[in-house]
Amino acid sequence: MALEQQLWFLVWENISAQSFTQVMMTLEDVMKNGISLGSILRSLSLVGDVHSHAFFIHSQTMQASVQMLNDKAIHGTWQLYCRQDPVVTITVRKNDDPSPNTSRAPSYSAALTQGRSASGEMSVPEIPIHTPRRNVSLGLDPVHLEPVADLPEEEKVIVVNDEVGAQAYSKEYLIFKFFMLNVLFRPLTYCVGWIDSQLKDRKPLTDIVVQAQDVHGELKSTQLTRSVWERSLVRGKWRHDFAPIWAQHVVATHERESTIAQLCDSNPHFTQSCINFIHDLRTFSGNKDSRTRLDSTGHEFFLGKPYFDSATVNAILHMKTAKGSVAEELRALAEKRVGGEICAAHDLSPFFESVLGVSWDKERKKALSTQHEMSKAKISAESSKLKKLAHKSSKVFTETFGRKKGGGRGARGGHGGSPQESRG
């Protein structure tokens, strides 16, 4: 499917009424005029502000509709999960109505039929209804080491994973935050849930693993993948607690990937520079050439030539993350390592891998890029902030690592133990 052929359906439905409003738009319309929660209300001729409504987005490859809390969440979700699908549906309901994942409005079938008739070959997908799980593993709560079954229903969160099935956790374990103050009202104790603690350790949200001990004493682990978030956490009675965390992740990931895509567009050697950078970080201790190149940057975190010019370094430092920006997270890492050295291979490389879209294959001792999967396409009317980024980074790369015969994206650098060439 060509990107410009994508169709958008905006649907207003009432959980207690047969009437509905549906508007069809082309992606060209969306990209030309921009889209926001406010513009969706205006297109559907709805009164009231965005805070009195709930907005959900769904497309073919999503396992559930996901609530959007702000305009950036629309752009981020589309970019990451809907861009390759033929049809995008945004459902609007009253803020106090249940989500489309758990209930059908009386008008749903009529709206779906109308949409499929208008869309022709690009059929509008159904939003799946997720019924409560009956076979749920109820083990011990990791916080209090008491049976989860004894907790009030509103404190249980059911996490569904295809490999381990449905597992119940206490909401306190996952996202609990607690402050204890002394008599002078100064923080004495600050406790956070497991998800937040992992984010503070710079763990990507969809790589976080939660654990629980079942009734037989066996430890069960569940990775909070995108599927788990969509099917379990951003829907149901606890969605208001988890939706902001997911929205923040989507927005930060979208903005970061959009920046990377634009950097790749402005400098054909950017991907290879990132691969070389990660290679040198990972092999810092055992490779003299890697250490020489990294030390030559003169930068606390090794950002600079021969890998990146000053404009690119500035763009990288301002990339959004789940906890703020790259610069803020690097500063937090430095403060955490006060009195000790920051390890290039174990501290910096994993962080920059997640930021730059590069992974390290331990067996092959090779860095691999996923930047080709990122897109700078936007559905907002804003102009790109990085359109004026200079192409001088290409010159920096060529002077340091050389140029492949016959051109191409990247080269083998240095002597002995040099960074490898990217082919993916």
C-alpha positions as CSV (number, residue, x, y, z in Angstrom):
1,M,0.0,0.0,0.0
2,A,1.3,3.4,-1.0
3,L,1.4,5.8,2.0
4,E,-0.8,8.4,0.3
5,Q,-3.6,5.8,-0.1
6,Q,-4.2,5.5,3.6
7,L,-7.7,6.4,4.8
8,W,-8.7,7.9,8.1
9,F,-12.1,7.5,9.8
10,L,-13.2,9.7,12.7
11,V,-16.1,8.2,14.6
12,W,-18.2,9.7,17.4
13,E,-20.3,7.1,19.2
14,N,-22.4,7.1,22.4
15,I,-22.4,3.9,24.5
16,S,-26.2,4.4,25.1
17,A,-27.4,5.7,21.7
18,Q,-27.9,4.4,18.2
19,S,-26.8,7.6,16.6
20,F,-23.2,8.2,15.4
21,T,-21.1,10.6,13.3
22,Q,-18.4,9.4,11.0
23,V,-16.1,11.4,8.8
24,M,-13.6,9.9,6.2
25,M,-10.4,11.7,5.3
26,T,-7.4,10.8,3.2
27,L,-3.9,10.9,4.6
28,E,-3.2,13.7,2.2
29,D,-5.9,15.8,4.0
30,V,-4.5,14.9,7.3
31,M,-0.9,15.8,6.4
32,K,-2.0,19.0,4.7
33,N,-4.1,20.3,7.5
34,G,-2.6,18.6,10.5
35,I,-4.5,16.8,13.1
36,S,-5.1,17.3,16.8
37,L,-7.7,16.4,19.5
38,G,-9.3,19.7,18.9
39,S,-9.5,19.4,15.1
40,I,-11.1,15.9,15.6
41,L,-13.8,17.4,17.7
42,R,-14.4,20.2,15.1
43,S,-14.5,17.7,12.2
44,L,-17.2,15.7,14.1
45,S,-19.1,18.9,15.0
46,L,-18.9,18.0,18.7
47,V,-19.3,20.6,21.4
48,G,-17.2,20.8,24.6
49,D,-13.4,20.6,25.1
50,V,-11.0,17.8,24.6
51,H,-11.0,17.0,28.4
52,S,-14.6,15.9,28.3
53,H,-14.0,13.3,25.6
54,A,-11.8,10.2,25.3
55,F,-10.0,9.5,22.0
56,F,-8.9,6.1,20.9
57,I,-6.8,5.1,17.8
58,H,-6.8,1.7,16.1
59,S,-5.4,0.2,12.9
60,Q,-5.0,-3.3,11.5
61,T,-1.8,-4.3,13.2
62,M,-2.8,-3.1,16.6
63,Q,-4.1,-5.6,19.1
64,A,-6.3,-3.0,20.8
65,S,-7.4,0.6,20.4
66,V,-5.1,2.9,22.4
67,Q,-6.3,6.0,24.2
68,M,-4.6,9.2,23.1
69,L,-4.1,11.8,25.8
70,N,-2.6,14.6,23.8
71,D,-1.8,15.7,20.2
72,K,1.7,14.3,20.3
73,A,0.3,10.9,21.1
74,I,-1.7,10.9,17.8
75,H,1.4,11.7,15.8
76,G,3.6,9.2,17.7
77,T,1.2,6.3,17.6
78,W,0.6,6.8,13.8
79,Q,4.3,7.0,13.1
80,L,5.2,3.9,15.1
81,Y,2.2,1.6,14.7
82,C,-0.2,2.8,12.0
83,R,1.9,4.2,9.2
84,Q,1.9,0.9,7.2
85,D,-1.7,0.1,7.6
86,P,-4.4,0.9,5.0
87,V,-7.0,2.4,7.4
88,V,-6.7,4.3,10.7
89,T,-9.8,4.7,12.9
90,I,-10.1,7.3,15.7
91,T,-13.1,6.7,18.0
92,V,-14.3,9.4,20.2
93,R,-16.5,8.8,23.3
94,K,-17.6,10.7,26.4
95,N,-14.8,10.7,28.9
96,D,-16.7,8.6,31.4
97,D,-17.8,6.0,28.9
98,P,-15.9,2.6,28.8
99,S,-13.3,2.0,26.2
100,P,-14.0,0.5,22.7
101,N,-11.9,-2.5,23.8
102,T,-14.4,-3.6,26.4
103,S,-17.8,-2.5,25.0
104,R,-19.6,-2.1,21.7
105,A,-21.7,1.0,21.2
106,P,-25.2,0.3,19.8
107,S,-24.1,2.2,16.6
108,Y,-20.9,0.2,16.1
109,S,-22.2,-2.2,13.4
110,A,-23.8,0.5,11.4
111,A,-20.7,2.7,11.5
112,L,-18.5,-0.2,10.6
113,T,-20.7,-1.1,7.6
114,Q,-20.8,2.5,6.4
115,G,-17.0,2.8,6.7
116,R,-16.3,-0.5,4.8
117,S,-18.7,0.6,2.1
118,A,-16.8,3.9,1.7
119,S,-13.3,2.4,1.9
120,G,-13.8,-0.1,-0.9
121,E,-10.9,-2.6,-1.0
122,M,-9.2,-1.1,2.0
123,S,-11.6,-2.7,4.6
124,V,-11.9,-1.0,8.0
125,P,-10.8,-3.5,10.6
126,E,-12.9,-4.4,13.6
127,I,-11.7,-3.3,17.1
128,P,-11.4,-6.5,19.0
129,I,-13.4,-6.9,22.3
130,H,-11.2,-8.2,25.1
131,T,-13.2,-10.3,27.5
132,P,-12.0,-10.8,31.1
133,R,-9.5,-13.7,31.5
134,R,-10.8,-16.6,33.5
135,N,-7.6,-18.6,33.9
136,V,-5.4,-16.1,35.7
137,S,-2.3,-17.1,37.7
138,L,-2.6,-15.6,41.2
139,G,0.7,-15.9,42.9
140,L,2.5,-13.9,45.6
141,D,2.6,-10.2,45.5
142,P,6.4,-9.2,45.3
143,V,5.8,-6.2,47.5
144,H,4.2,-7.8,50.5
145,L,4.8,-11.5,49.7
146,E,1.1,-12.1,50.2
147,P,-1.3,-13.9,47.8
148,V,-2.5,-11.6,45.0
149,A,-5.9,-13.3,45.3
150,D,-6.4,-11.6,48.7
151,L,-6.0,-8.1,47.2
152,P,-9.1,-6.0,46.4
153,E,-10.1,-6.3,42.8
154,E,-9.2,-2.6,42.0
155,E,-5.6,-3.3,43.1
156,K,-5.1,-6.3,40.7
157,V,-3.7,-5.8,37.2
158,I,-4.0,-8.7,34.8
159,V,-1.1,-8.9,32.4
160,V,-1.6,-11.2,29.3
161,N,1.4,-12.6,27.5
162,D,1.1,-15.3,24.8
163,E,4.0,-17.3,26.2
164,V,3.2,-17.4,29.9
165,G,-0.6,-16.7,29.8
166,A,-2.4,-14.3,32.1
167,Q,-0.7,-13.3,35.4
168,A,-2.1,-11.0,38.1
169,Y,0.2,-8.4,39.7
170,S,-0.6,-5.8,42.3
171,K,-0.8,-2.3,41.0
172,E,1.5,-1.3,43.9
173,Y,4.3,-3.5,42.6
174,L,4.0,-2.1,39.0
175,I,3.5,1.6,39.5
176,F,3.2,2.4,43.2
177,K,4.8,5.7,44.4
178,F,5.3,6.4,48.0
179,F,6.9,9.3,50.0
180,M,7.7,9.2,53.7
181,L,8.5,12.6,55.2
182,N,10.3,13.3,58.5
183,V,9.2,16.0,61.0
184,L,11.0,18.7,58.9
185,F,9.0,17.6,55.8
186,R,12.1,16.5,54.0
187,P,12.1,13.3,52.0
188,L,13.2,10.4,54.2
189,T,12.1,7.5,52.0
190,Y,11.0,7.5,48.3
191,C,9.7,4.2,46.9
192,V,8.6,3.7,43.3
193,G,7.0,0.8,41.4
194,W,9.0,-1.6,39.4
195,I,8.3,0.0,36.0
196,D,9.5,3.4,37.2
197,S,12.6,2.0,38.8
198,Q,13.5,0.3,35.5
199,L,12.9,3.5,33.6
200,K,15.3,5.3,36.0
201,D,17.9,2.7,35.1
202,R,17.4,3.6,31.4
203,K,15.6,0.3,30.6
204,P,13.4,0.7,27.4
205,L,9.8,0.5,28.4
206,T,9.0,-2.5,26.2
207,D,12.1,-4.4,27.5
208,I,11.0,-4.3,31.1
209,V,10.4,-7.7,32.7
210,V,8.1,-8.2,35.7
211,Q,8.2,-11.3,37.9
212,A,5.9,-13.1,40.3
213,Q,6.0,-16.3,42.3
214,D,3.2,-18.6,41.6
215,V,1.5,-20.8,44.2
216,H,4.0,-23.6,43.7
217,G,6.9,-21.3,44.4
218,E,8.0,-21.1,40.7
219,L,9.2,-17.6,39.5
220,K,7.3,-16.5,36.4
221,S,8.6,-13.7,34.2
222,T,6.7,-11.5,31.7
223,Q,8.2,-9.0,29.4
224,L,6.1,-5.8,29.0
225,T,6.1,-5.9,25.2
226,R,4.1,-3.6,23.0
227,S,1.5,-6.3,22.8
228,V,1.2,-6.5,26.6
229,W,0.8,-2.8,26.9
230,E,-1.9,-2.7,24.2
231,R,-3.8,-5.8,25.3
232,S,-3.4,-5.5,29.1
233,L,-2.2,-2.2,30.5
234,V,-3.7,0.7,28.4
235,R,-7.2,-0.8,28.5
236,G,-9.5,-1.9,31.3
237,K,-10.2,-0.4,34.6
238,W,-6.6,0.5,35.3
239,R,-5.9,2.2,31.9
240,H,-6.0,5.7,33.5
241,D,-2.9,4.7,35.5
242,F,-0.9,3.2,32.7
243,A,-2.0,5.3,29.7
244,P,0.1,8.3,30.6
245,I,3.2,6.1,30.9
246,W,2.6,4.5,27.4
247,A,1.8,7.9,25.9
248,Q,5.0,9.3,27.1
249,H,6.9,6.4,25.7
250,V,5.2,6.7,22.3
251,V,5.8,10.5,22.0
252,A,9.4,10.2,23.0
253,T,10.1,7.3,20.7
254,H,8.3,9.0,17.8
255,E,10.3,12.3,18.3
256,R,13.6,10.4,18.6
257,E,13.0,8.3,15.5
258,S,11.8,11.3,13.5
259,T,15.0,13.1,14.4
260,I,17.2,10.1,13.5
261,A,15.4,9.7,10.1
262,Q,16.1,13.4,9.4
263,L,19.7,13.0,10.4
264,C,20.0,10.0,8.0
265,D,18.4,12.1,5.3
266,S,20.8,15.1,5.8
267,N,23.9,12.9,6.1
268,P,24.2,9.6,4.1
269,H,27.0,8.5,6.5
270,F,25.0,9.0,9.7
271,T,24.0,5.3,10.1
272,Q,27.5,4.1,9.6
273,S,28.9,6.7,12.0
274,C,26.5,5.4,14.6
275,I,27.6,1.8,14.0
276,N,31.2,2.8,14.2
277,F,30.5,4.7,17.5
278,I,28.8,1.7,19.1
279,H,31.5,-0.6,17.9
280,D,34.2,1.5,19.5
281,L,32.2,1.9,22.8
282,R,31.7,-1.9,23.0
283,T,35.4,-2.7,22.3
284,F,36.9,0.2,24.3
285,S,38.8,-1.9,26.8
286,G,40.3,-4.3,24.4
287,N,40.9,-2.3,21.2
288,K,43.6,0.5,21.2
289,D,42.2,2.0,18.0
290,S,38.7,2.2,19.5
291,R,40.1,4.0,22.5
292,T,42.1,6.4,20.4
293,R,39.1,7.4,18.3
294,L,36.8,7.8,21.3
295,D,39.4,9.8,23.3
296,S,40.0,12.1,20.4
297,T,36.5,13.4,20.7
298,G,37.5,15.3,23.8
299,H,33.9,14.9,25.0
300,E,32.8,13.5,28.4
301,F,30.5,11.0,26.7
302,F,32.6,10.6,23.5
303,L,30.2,12.6,21.3
304,G,32.0,14.4,18.5
305,K,34.5,13.9,15.7
306,P,35.4,11.5,14.2
307,Y,31.8,10.2,14.6
308,F,29.6,13.3,14.6
309,D,30.0,17.0,13.9
310,S,28.8,19.7,16.3
311,A,25.4,20.1,14.7
312,T,24.7,16.4,14.9
313,V,25.9,16.2,18.5
314,N,23.5,19.0,19.4
315,A,20.7,17.2,17.7
316,I,21.5,13.9,19.5
317,L,21.7,15.6,22.9
318,H,18.3,17.2,22.4
319,M,16.6,13.9,21.4
320,K,13.6,13.1,23.6
321,T,13.7,10.1,26.0
322,A,11.2,8.7,28.4
323,K,12.9,10.7,31.2
324,G,13.5,14.0,29.4
325,S,16.3,14.3,26.9
326,V,19.6,12.5,26.0
327,A,21.5,15.3,27.7
328,E,19.5,15.1,30.9
329,E,19.9,11.3,31.1
330,L,23.7,11.5,30.5
331,R,24.0,14.0,33.2
332,A,22.0,11.8,35.6
333,L,24.2,8.9,34.7
334,A,27.3,11.0,35.5
335,E,25.9,12.0,38.8
336,K,25.0,8.4,39.6
337,R,28.7,7.4,38.9
338,V,30.2,10.1,41.1
339,G,33.3,8.6,42.6
340,G,33.6,6.0,39.9
341,E,34.2,5.8,36.2
342,I,31.5,5.6,33.6
343,C,32.1,2.4,31.6
344,A,32.0,2.9,27.8
345,A,30.9,-0.7,27.1
346,H,28.4,-1.3,30.0
347,D,27.1,2.2,30.7
348,L,27.3,4.3,27.6
349,S,26.9,1.8,24.8
350,P,23.6,0.3,26.0
351,F,22.2,3.8,26.4
352,F,23.3,5.0,23.0
353,E,22.2,1.8,21.4
354,S,18.6,2.4,22.5
355,V,18.8,6.1,21.6
356,L,20.4,5.8,18.1
357,G,18.6,2.6,17.0
358,V,21.6,0.4,16.9
359,S,22.0,-3.0,18.6
360,W,25.1,-5.0,19.5
361,D,25.3,-8.6,18.5
362,K,27.4,-10.2,21.2
363,E,28.1,-13.4,19.4
364,R,29.2,-11.8,16.1
365,K,30.7,-8.7,18.0
366,K,29.0,-6.5,15.5
367,A,26.7,-3.5,15.7
368,L,23.5,-3.6,13.6
369,S,21.2,-0.7,12.7
370,T,17.4,-0.5,12.7
371,Q,17.4,3.1,11.4
372,H,16.1,2.0,8.0
373,E,12.8,1.3,9.7
374,M,12.4,4.9,10.9
375,S,10.5,7.5,9.0
376,K,10.5,11.3,9.1
377,A,7.0,11.5,7.6
378,K,4.7,13.7,9.7
379,I,1.0,14.2,10.1
380,S,1.3,17.6,11.6
381,A,1.3,20.8,9.7
382,E,4.6,21.9,11.4
383,S,7.7,22.3,9.3
384,S,10.7,20.2,10.3
385,K,13.0,21.7,12.8
386,L,16.0,19.9,11.3
387,K,15.5,20.7,7.6
388,K,18.3,23.1,7.7
389,L,20.8,20.7,9.3
390,A,24.0,21.0,7.2
391,H,25.5,18.1,5.2
392,K,29.0,18.8,6.6
393,S,28.8,15.6,8.7
394,S,29.4,13.7,5.5
395,K,32.8,15.4,5.1
396,V,33.7,14.6,8.7
397,F,32.9,10.9,8.1
398,T,34.9,10.6,4.9
399,E,38.0,12.3,6.3
400,T,38.1,10.0,9.3
401,F,37.0,6.6,8.1
402,G,37.7,6.9,4.3
403,R,35.3,6.2,1.5
404,K,34.4,2.9,-0.1
405,K,35.4,2.3,-3.6
406,G,32.4,2.9,-5.8
407,G,30.7,5.1,-3.2
408,G,28.1,3.7,-0.8
409,R,27.0,4.3,2.8
410,G,30.1,4.0,5.0
411,A,33.5,2.4,5.0
412,R,35.9,0.4,7.1
413,G,37.7,2.6,9.5
414,G,41.2,2.7,11.0
415,H,43.6,-0.2,11.3
416,G,43.3,-3.5,13.1
417,G,39.9,-4.0,14.9
418,S,38.2,-1.3,12.9
419,P,34.5,-0.7,12.9
420,Q,32.5,-2.9,10.6
421,E,30.5,-1.9,7.6
422,S,26.7,-1.8,7.8
423,R,24.7,-3.9,5.4
424,G,21.3,-3.7,7.1
